[in-house]
Amino acid sequence: MANTAQAKKRARQAVKRRAHNVTLRSAMRTGIKKVRAAAQTGNAAAAQDAFKEAVPQIDRLARKGLIDKNAAARYKSGLNKAIRRAAGAK
């Protein structure tokens, strides 16, 4: 447990920051799920629209260090592959 005033404040900040990061990560995961769901139904246009919304979220989290830049690239690559598969399934 924190003993000094500085350590107590840092603990409070960490709790607040973690809650914020969890929210951002959750929003990113929701965006990814929307793309995958649209691609699974074969609706390439809807998947592309969802992809355009998800990519800035993914990039933002990578820039802020919440996810690794290679993880961000992996997410985007996988989503793009799913969209191409959905477009080819027509």
Backbone atoms as SQL, in Angstrom:
CREATE TABLE atoms (id INTEGER PRIMARY KEY, chain TEXT, resi INTEGER, resn TEXT, atom TEXT, x REAL, y REAL, z REAL);
INSERT INTO atoms VALUES
  (1, 'A', 1, 'MET', 'N', 0.847, -1.192, 0.000),
  (2, 'A', 1, 'MET', 'CA', 0.000, 0.000, 0.000),
  (3, 'A', 1, 'MET', 'C', 0.879, 1.238, 0.000),
  (4, 'A', 2, 'ALA', 'N', 0.399, 2.292, -0.634),
  (5, 'A', 2, 'ALA', 'CA', 1.154, 3.541, -0.738),
  (6, 'A', 2, 'ALA', 'C', 1.255, 4.221, 0.624),
  (7, 'A', 3, 'ASN', 'N', 2.464, 4.677, 0.937),
  (8, 'A', 3, 'ASN', 'CA', 2.681, 5.335, 2.218),
  (9, 'A', 3, 'ASN', 'C', 2.840, 6.841, 2.104),
  (10, 'A', 4, 'THR', 'N', 3.479, 7.303, 1.040),
  (11, 'A', 4, 'THR', 'CA', 3.705, 8.737, 0.893),
  (12, 'A', 4, 'THR', 'C', 2.558, 9.378, 0.122),
  (13, 'A', 5, 'ALA', 'N', 2.449, 10.683, 0.250),
  (14, 'A', 5, 'ALA', 'CA', 1.396, 11.416, -0.457),
  (15, 'A', 5, 'ALA', 'C', 1.556, 11.257, -1.964),
  (16, 'A', 6, 'GLN', 'N', 2.810, 11.279, -2.421),
  (17, 'A', 6, 'GLN', 'CA', 3.075, 11.139, -3.850),
  (18, 'A', 6, 'GLN', 'C', 2.629, 9.764, -4.353),
  (19, 'A', 7, 'ALA', 'N', 2.930, 8.729, -3.587),
  (20, 'A', 7, 'ALA', 'CA', 2.564, 7.369, -3.986),
  (21, 'A', 7, 'ALA', 'C', 1.048, 7.192, -3.978),
  (22, 'A', 8, 'LYS', 'N', 0.380, 7.823, -3.019),
  (23, 'A', 8, 'LYS', 'CA', -1.090, 7.747, -2.963),
  (24, 'A', 8, 'LYS', 'C', -1.703, 8.410, -4.190),
  (25, 'A', 9, 'LYS', 'N', -1.152, 9.567, -4.551),
  (26, 'A', 9, 'LYS', 'CA', -1.661, 10.281, -5.718),
  (27, 'A', 9, 'LYS', 'C', -1.421, 9.454, -6.987),
  (28, 'A', 10, 'ARG', 'N', -0.231, 8.866, -7.101),
  (29, 'A', 10, 'ARG', 'CA', 0.083, 8.052, -8.261),
  (30, 'A', 10, 'ARG', 'C', -0.866, 6.853, -8.353),
  (31, 'A', 11, 'ALA', 'N', -1.224, 6.275, -7.225),
  (32, 'A', 11, 'ALA', 'CA', -2.162, 5.149, -7.212),
  (33, 'A', 11, 'ALA', 'C', -3.535, 5.599, -7.703),
  (34, 'A', 12, 'ARG', 'N', -3.976, 6.787, -7.267),
  (35, 'A', 12, 'ARG', 'CA', -5.256, 7.330, -7.737),
  (36, 'A', 12, 'ARG', 'C', -5.218, 7.572, -9.242),
  (37, 'A', 13, 'GLN', 'N', -4.115, 8.145, -9.712),
  (38, 'A', 13, 'GLN', 'CA', -3.980, 8.428, -11.139),
  (39, 'A', 13, 'GLN', 'C', -3.991, 7.138, -11.952),
  (40, 'A', 14, 'ALA', 'N', -3.340, 6.106, -11.425),
  (41, 'A', 14, 'ALA', 'CA', -3.273, 4.831, -12.135),
  (42, 'A', 14, 'ALA', 'C', -4.660, 4.223, -12.288),
  (43, 'A', 15, 'VAL', 'N', -5.481, 4.327, -11.258),
  (44, 'A', 15, 'VAL', 'CA', -6.845, 3.794, -11.321),
  (45, 'A', 15, 'VAL', 'C', -7.653, 4.533, -12.379),
  (46, 'A', 16, 'LYS', 'N', -7.533, 5.845, -12.383),
  (47, 'A', 16, 'LYS', 'CA', -8.267, 6.673, -13.342),
  (48, 'A', 16, 'LYS', 'C', -7.801, 6.390, -14.775),
  (49, 'A', 17, 'ARG', 'N', -6.486, 6.286, -14.944),
  (50, 'A', 17, 'ARG', 'CA', -5.916, 6.047, -16.266),
  (51, 'A', 17, 'ARG', 'C', -6.304, 4.658, -16.782),
  (52, 'A', 18, 'ARG', 'N', -6.307, 3.666, -15.877),
  (53, 'A', 18, 'ARG', 'CA', -6.674, 2.317, -16.283),
  (54, 'A', 18, 'ARG', 'C', -8.123, 2.264, -16.767),
  (55, 'A', 19, 'ALA', 'N', -9.013, 2.954, -16.052),
  (56, 'A', 19, 'ALA', 'CA', -10.428, 2.983, -16.454),
  (57, 'A', 19, 'ALA', 'C', -10.569, 3.602, -17.843),
  (58, 'A', 20, 'HIS', 'N', -9.816, 4.653, -18.101),
  (59, 'A', 20, 'HIS', 'CA', -9.858, 5.322, -19.398),
  (60, 'A', 20, 'HIS', 'C', -9.333, 4.403, -20.495),
  (61, 'A', 21, 'ASN', 'N', -8.207, 3.725, -20.217),
  (62, 'A', 21, 'ASN', 'CA', -7.613, 2.826, -21.198),
  (63, 'A', 21, 'ASN', 'C', -8.522, 1.642, -21.504),
  (64, 'A', 22, 'VAL', 'N', -9.198, 1.124, -20.477),
  (65, 'A', 22, 'VAL', 'CA', -10.116, 0.004, -20.674),
  (66, 'A', 22, 'VAL', 'C', -11.245, 0.426, -21.615),
  (67, 'A', 23, 'THR', 'N', -11.749, 1.636, -21.433),
  (68, 'A', 23, 'THR', 'CA', -12.818, 2.156, -22.289),
  (69, 'A', 23, 'THR', 'C', -12.358, 2.250, -23.740),
  (70, 'A', 24, 'LEU', 'N', -11.159, 2.793, -23.952),
  (71, 'A', 24, 'LEU', 'CA', -10.639, 2.942, -25.307),
  (72, 'A', 24, 'LEU', 'C', -10.418, 1.580, -25.966),
  (73, 'A', 25, 'ARG', 'N', -9.844, 0.642, -25.207),
  (74, 'A', 25, 'ARG', 'CA', -9.578, -0.692, -25.747),
  (75, 'A', 25, 'ARG', 'C', -10.887, -1.408, -26.096),
  (76, 'A', 26, 'SER', 'N', -11.900, -1.206, -25.249),
  (77, 'A', 26, 'SER', 'CA', -13.196, -1.820, -25.488),
  (78, 'A', 26, 'SER', 'C', -13.833, -1.262, -26.763),
  (79, 'A', 27, 'ALA', 'N', -13.731, 0.038, -26.961),
  (80, 'A', 27, 'ALA', 'CA', -14.280, 0.669, -28.167),
  (81, 'A', 27, 'ALA', 'C', -13.585, 0.132, -29.413),
  (82, 'A', 28, 'MET', 'N', -12.276, -0.074, -29.320),
  (83, 'A', 28, 'MET', 'CA', -11.534, -0.618, -30.450),
  (84, 'A', 28, 'MET', 'C', -12.016, -2.039, -30.764),
  (85, 'A', 29, 'ARG', 'N', -12.175, -2.857, -29.738),
  (86, 'A', 29, 'ARG', 'CA', -12.619, -4.235, -29.939),
  (87, 'A', 29, 'ARG', 'C', -14.019, -4.282, -30.542),
  (88, 'A', 30, 'THR', 'N', -14.884, -3.363, -30.121),
  (89, 'A', 30, 'THR', 'CA', -16.231, -3.290, -30.679),
  (90, 'A', 30, 'THR', 'C', -16.171, -2.957, -32.168),
  (91, 'A', 31, 'GLY', 'N', -15.308, -2.020, -32.523),
  (92, 'A', 31, 'GLY', 'CA', -15.139, -1.657, -33.927),
  (93, 'A', 31, 'GLY', 'C', -14.662, -2.826, -34.758),
  (94, 'A', 32, 'ILE', 'N', -13.727, -3.590, -34.209),
  (95, 'A', 32, 'ILE', 'CA', -13.206, -4.765, -34.913),
  (96, 'A', 32, 'ILE', 'C', -14.313, -5.799, -35.094),
  (97, 'A', 33, 'LYS', 'N', -15.121, -5.998, -34.058),
  (98, 'A', 33, 'LYS', 'CA', -16.224, -6.962, -34.145),
  (99, 'A', 33, 'LYS', 'C', -17.243, -6.553, -35.203),
  (100, 'A', 34, 'LYS', 'N', -17.493, -5.251, -35.336),
  (101, 'A', 34, 'LYS', 'CA', -18.443, -4.772, -36.344),
  (102, 'A', 34, 'LYS', 'C', -17.951, -5.096, -37.747),
  (103, 'A', 35, 'VAL', 'N', -16.656, -4.899, -37.974),
  (104, 'A', 35, 'VAL', 'CA', -16.093, -5.200, -39.294),
  (105, 'A', 35, 'VAL', 'C', -16.223, -6.690, -39.572),
  (106, 'A', 36, 'ARG', 'N', -15.816, -7.507, -38.603),
  (107, 'A', 36, 'ARG', 'CA', -15.859, -8.964, -38.801),
  (108, 'A', 36, 'ARG', 'C', -17.285, -9.470, -39.002),
  (109, 'A', 37, 'ALA', 'N', -18.237, -8.902, -38.260),
  (110, 'A', 37, 'ALA', 'CA', -19.631, -9.326, -38.394),
  (111, 'A', 37, 'ALA', 'C', -20.164, -8.984, -39.778),
  (112, 'A', 38, 'ALA', 'N', -19.858, -7.780, -40.266),
  (113, 'A', 38, 'ALA', 'CA', -20.320, -7.369, -41.587),
  (114, 'A', 38, 'ALA', 'C', -19.665, -8.224, -42.672),
  (115, 'A', 39, 'ALA', 'N', -18.387, -8.538, -42.489),
  (116, 'A', 39, 'ALA', 'CA', -17.685, -9.355, -43.479),
  (117, 'A', 39, 'ALA', 'C', -18.231, -10.783, -43.478),
  (118, 'A', 40, 'GLN', 'N', -18.585, -11.271, -42.309),
  (119, 'A', 40, 'GLN', 'CA', -19.109, -12.639, -42.195),
  (120, 'A', 40, 'GLN', 'C', -20.439, -12.801, -42.937),
  (121, 'A', 41, 'THR', 'N', -21.252, -11.752, -42.918),
  (122, 'A', 41, 'THR', 'CA', -22.532, -11.816, -43.626),
  (123, 'A', 41, 'THR', 'C', -22.352, -11.652, -45.126),
  (124, 'A', 42, 'GLY', 'N', -21.133, -11.284, -45.549),
  (125, 'A', 42, 'GLY', 'CA', -20.866, -11.114, -46.970),
  (126, 'A', 42, 'GLY', 'C', -21.143, -9.715, -47.475),
  (127, 'A', 43, 'ASN', 'N', -21.481, -8.810, -46.560),
  (128, 'A', 43, 'ASN', 'CA', -21.775, -7.427, -46.936),
  (129, 'A', 43, 'ASN', 'C', -20.475, -6.626, -46.962),
  (130, 'A', 44, 'ALA', 'N', -19.814, -6.611, -48.115),
  (131, 'A', 44, 'ALA', 'CA', -18.510, -5.974, -48.242),
  (132, 'A', 44, 'ALA', 'C', -18.593, -4.455, -48.061),
  (133, 'A', 45, 'ALA', 'N', -19.675, -3.842, -48.517),
  (134, 'A', 45, 'ALA', 'CA', -19.809, -2.382, -48.404),
  (135, 'A', 45, 'ALA', 'C', -19.922, -1.962, -46.939),
  (136, 'A', 46, 'ALA', 'N', -20.744, -2.682, -46.178),
  (137, 'A', 46, 'ALA', 'CA', -20.894, -2.364, -44.754),
  (138, 'A', 46, 'ALA', 'C', -19.594, -2.648, -44.012),
  (139, 'A', 47, 'ALA', 'N', -18.920, -3.713, -44.399),
  (140, 'A', 47, 'ALA', 'CA', -17.644, -4.049, -43.767),
  (141, 'A', 47, 'ALA', 'C', -16.612, -2.963, -44.053),
  (142, 'A', 48, 'GLN', 'N', -16.610, -2.451, -45.266),
  (143, 'A', 48, 'GLN', 'CA', -15.670, -1.387, -45.633),
  (144, 'A', 48, 'GLN', 'C', -15.942, -0.113, -44.837),
  (145, 'A', 49, 'ASP', 'N', -17.220, 0.221, -44.652),
  (146, 'A', 49, 'ASP', 'CA', -17.573, 1.407, -43.858),
  (147, 'A', 49, 'ASP', 'C', -17.131, 1.239, -42.407),
  (148, 'A', 50, 'ALA', 'N', -17.373, 0.056, -41.850),
  (149, 'A', 50, 'ALA', 'CA', -16.965, -0.215, -40.475),
  (150, 'A', 50, 'ALA', 'C', -15.451, -0.193, -40.357),
  (151, 'A', 51, 'PHE', 'N', -14.765, -0.664, -41.392),
  (152, 'A', 51, 'PHE', 'CA', -13.302, -0.667, -41.411),
  (153, 'A', 51, 'PHE', 'C', -12.761, 0.757, -41.367),
  (154, 'A', 52, 'LYS', 'N', -13.407, 1.647, -42.112),
  (155, 'A', 52, 'LYS', 'CA', -12.967, 3.050, -42.139),
  (156, 'A', 52, 'LYS', 'C', -13.138, 3.722, -40.777),
  (157, 'A', 53, 'GLU', 'N', -14.079, 3.231, -39.976),
  (158, 'A', 53, 'GLU', 'CA', -14.259, 3.760, -38.623),
  (159, 'A', 53, 'GLU', 'C', -13.288, 3.114, -37.641),
  (160, 'A', 54, 'ALA', 'N', -12.959, 1.852, -37.868),
  (161, 'A', 54, 'ALA', 'CA', -12.113, 1.110, -36.927),
  (162, 'A', 54, 'ALA', 'C', -10.634, 1.479, -37.056),
  (163, 'A', 55, 'VAL', 'N', -10.174, 1.744, -38.265),
  (164, 'A', 55, 'VAL', 'CA', -8.748, 1.995, -38.486),
  (165, 'A', 55, 'VAL', 'C', -8.229, 3.198, -37.682),
  (166, 'A', 56, 'PRO', 'N', -8.905, 4.347, -37.681),
  (167, 'A', 56, 'PRO', 'CA', -8.386, 5.456, -36.879),
  (168, 'A', 56, 'PRO', 'C', -8.329, 5.119, -35.382),
  (169, 'A', 57, 'GLN', 'N', -9.294, 4.358, -34.890),
  (170, 'A', 57, 'GLN', 'CA', -9.269, 3.944, -33.482),
  (171, 'A', 57, 'GLN', 'C', -8.048, 3.092, -33.195),
  (172, 'A', 58, 'ILE', 'N', -7.796, 2.128, -34.065),
  (173, 'A', 58, 'ILE', 'CA', -6.651, 1.234, -33.889),
  (174, 'A', 58, 'ILE', 'C', -5.352, 2.037, -33.926),
  (175, 'A', 59, 'ASP', 'N', -5.233, 2.931, -34.904),
  (176, 'A', 59, 'ASP', 'CA', -4.021, 3.741, -35.038),
  (177, 'A', 59, 'ASP', 'C', -3.812, 4.644, -33.824),
  (178, 'A', 60, 'ARG', 'N', -4.893, 5.197, -33.319),
  (179, 'A', 60, 'ARG', 'CA', -4.810, 6.083, -32.149),
  (180, 'A', 60, 'ARG', 'C', -4.278, 5.328, -30.935),
  (181, 'A', 61, 'LEU', 'N', -4.790, 4.114, -30.720),
  (182, 'A', 61, 'LEU', 'CA', -4.339, 3.322, -29.574),
  (183, 'A', 61, 'LEU', 'C', -2.880, 2.918, -29.726),
  (184, 'A', 62, 'ALA', 'N', -2.456, 2.640, -30.952),
  (185, 'A', 62, 'ALA', 'CA', -1.056, 2.293, -31.191),
  (186, 'A', 62, 'ALA', 'C', -0.166, 3.508, -30.934),
  (187, 'A', 63, 'ARG', 'N', -0.620, 4.662, -31.360),
  (188, 'A', 63, 'ARG', 'CA', 0.149, 5.894, -31.172),
  (189, 'A', 63, 'ARG', 'C', 0.302, 6.228, -29.692),
  (190, 'A', 64, 'LYS', 'N', -0.745, 5.964, -28.917),
  (191, 'A', 64, 'LYS', 'CA', -0.715, 6.262, -27.492),
  (192, 'A', 64, 'LYS', 'C', -0.043, 5.166, -26.665),
  (193, 'A', 65, 'GLY', 'N', 0.280, 4.044, -27.315),
  (194, 'A', 65, 'GLY', 'CA', 0.986, 2.980, -26.618),
  (195, 'A', 65, 'GLY', 'C', 0.087, 1.991, -25.899),
  (196, 'A', 66, 'LEU', 'N', -1.224, 2.029, -26.148),
  (197, 'A', 66, 'LEU', 'CA', -2.126, 1.076, -25.500),
  (198, 'A', 66, 'LEU', 'C', -2.035, -0.296, -26.144),
  (199, 'A', 67, 'ILE', 'N', -1.718, -0.320, -27.433),
  (200, 'A', 67, 'ILE', 'CA', -1.425, -1.580, -28.104),
  (201, 'A', 67, 'ILE', 'C', -0.133, -1.374, -28.888),
  (202, 'A', 68, 'ASP', 'N', 0.554, -2.462, -29.158),
  (203, 'A', 68, 'ASP', 'CA', 1.805, -2.395, -29.904),
  (204, 'A', 68, 'ASP', 'C', 1.528, -2.043, -31.364),
  (205, 'A', 69, 'LYS', 'N', 2.464, -1.364, -32.013),
  (206, 'A', 69, 'LYS', 'CA', 2.251, -0.963, -33.408),
  (207, 'A', 69, 'LYS', 'C', 2.127, -2.170, -34.321),
  (208, 'A', 70, 'ASN', 'N', 2.832, -3.256, -33.997),
  (209, 'A', 70, 'ASN', 'CA', 2.712, -4.463, -34.814),
  (210, 'A', 70, 'ASN', 'C', 1.364, -5.140, -34.595),
  (211, 'A', 71, 'ALA', 'N', 0.818, -5.046, -33.391),
  (212, 'A', 71, 'ALA', 'CA', -0.517, -5.585, -33.123),
  (213, 'A', 71, 'ALA', 'C', -1.547, -4.803, -33.930),
  (214, 'A', 72, 'ALA', 'N', -1.370, -3.484, -33.991),
  (215, 'A', 72, 'ALA', 'CA', -2.279, -2.644, -34.774),
  (216, 'A', 72, 'ALA', 'C', -2.220, -3.046, -36.248),
  (217, 'A', 73, 'ALA', 'N', -1.019, -3.265, -36.752),
  (218, 'A', 73, 'ALA', 'CA', -0.857, -3.665, -38.152),
  (219, 'A', 73, 'ALA', 'C', -1.522, -5.018, -38.387),
  (220, 'A', 74, 'ARG', 'N', -1.384, -5.922, -37.420),
  (221, 'A', 74, 'ARG', 'CA', -1.986, -7.250, -37.535),
  (222, 'A', 74, 'ARG', 'C', -3.506, -7.166, -37.579),
  (223, 'A', 75, 'TYR', 'N', -4.082, -6.335, -36.697),
  (224, 'A', 75, 'TYR', 'CA', -5.539, -6.147, -36.688),
  (225, 'A', 75, 'TYR', 'C', -6.018, -5.637, -38.045),
  (226, 'A', 76, 'LYS', 'N', -5.368, -4.581, -38.540),
  (227, 'A', 76, 'LYS', 'CA', -5.795, -3.970, -39.797),
  (228, 'A', 76, 'LYS', 'C', -5.644, -4.926, -40.963),
  (229, 'A', 77, 'SER', 'N', -4.564, -5.672, -40.972),
  (230, 'A', 77, 'SER', 'CA', -4.329, -6.638, -42.041),
  (231, 'A', 77, 'SER', 'C', -5.398, -7.731, -42.029),
  (232, 'A', 78, 'GLY', 'N', -5.708, -8.242, -40.860),
  (233, 'A', 78, 'GLY', 'CA', -6.719, -9.292, -40.748),
  (234, 'A', 78, 'GLY', 'C', -8.094, -8.814, -41.159),
  (235, 'A', 79, 'LEU', 'N', -8.424, -7.599, -40.762),
  (236, 'A', 79, 'LEU', 'CA', -9.727, -7.034, -41.129),
  (237, 'A', 79, 'LEU', 'C', -9.816, -6.817, -42.639),
  (238, 'A', 80, 'ASN', 'N', -8.733, -6.319, -43.207),
  (239, 'A', 80, 'ASN', 'CA', -8.700, -6.084, -44.649),
  (240, 'A', 80, 'ASN', 'C', -8.862, -7.401, -45.406),
  (241, 'A', 81, 'LYS', 'N', -8.212, -8.444, -44.903),
  (242, 'A', 81, 'LYS', 'CA', -8.311, -9.774, -45.521),
  (243, 'A', 81, 'LYS', 'C', -9.756, -10.281, -45.456),
  (244, 'A', 82, 'ALA', 'N', -10.424, -10.049, -44.315),
  (245, 'A', 82, 'ALA', 'CA', -11.804, -10.483, -44.164),
  (246, 'A', 82, 'ALA', 'C', -12.720, -9.747, -45.139),
  (247, 'A', 83, 'ILE', 'N', -12.462, -8.469, -45.350),
  (248, 'A', 83, 'ILE', 'CA', -13.268, -7.669, -46.281),
  (249, 'A', 83, 'ILE', 'C', -13.067, -8.166, -47.705),
  (250, 'A', 84, 'ARG', 'N', -11.809, -8.458, -48.073),
  (251, 'A', 84, 'ARG', 'CA', -11.539, -8.956, -49.414),
  (252, 'A', 84, 'ARG', 'C', -12.214, -10.315, -49.647),
  (253, 'A', 85, 'ARG', 'N', -12.217, -11.154, -48.611),
  (254, 'A', 85, 'ARG', 'CA', -12.892, -12.448, -48.698),
  (255, 'A', 85, 'ARG', 'C', -14.387, -12.258, -48.908),
  (256, 'A', 86, 'ALA', 'N', -14.971, -11.287, -48.161),
  (257, 'A', 86, 'ALA', 'CA', -16.410, -11.024, -48.278),
  (258, 'A', 86, 'ALA', 'C', -16.740, -10.495, -49.675),
  (259, 'A', 87, 'ALA', 'N', -15.871, -9.641, -50.215),
  (260, 'A', 87, 'ALA', 'CA', -16.106, -9.088, -51.546),
  (261, 'A', 87, 'ALA', 'C', -16.001, -10.169, -52.615),
  (262, 'A', 88, 'GLY', 'N', -15.105, -11.117, -52.410),
  (263, 'A', 88, 'GLY', 'CA', -14.927, -12.188, -53.382),
  (264, 'A', 88, 'GLY', 'C', -16.008, -13.247, -53.305),
  (265, 'A', 89, 'ALA', 'N', -16.730, -13.279, -52.193),
  (266, 'A', 89, 'ALA', 'CA', -17.762, -14.305, -51.987),
  (267, 'A', 89, 'ALA', 'C', -19.035, -14.018, -52.765),
  (268, 'A', 90, 'LYS', 'N', -19.143, -12.833, -53.319),
  (269, 'A', 90, 'LYS', 'CA', -20.372, -12.464, -54.052),
  (270, 'A', 90, 'LYS', 'C', -20.630, -13.315, -55.246);
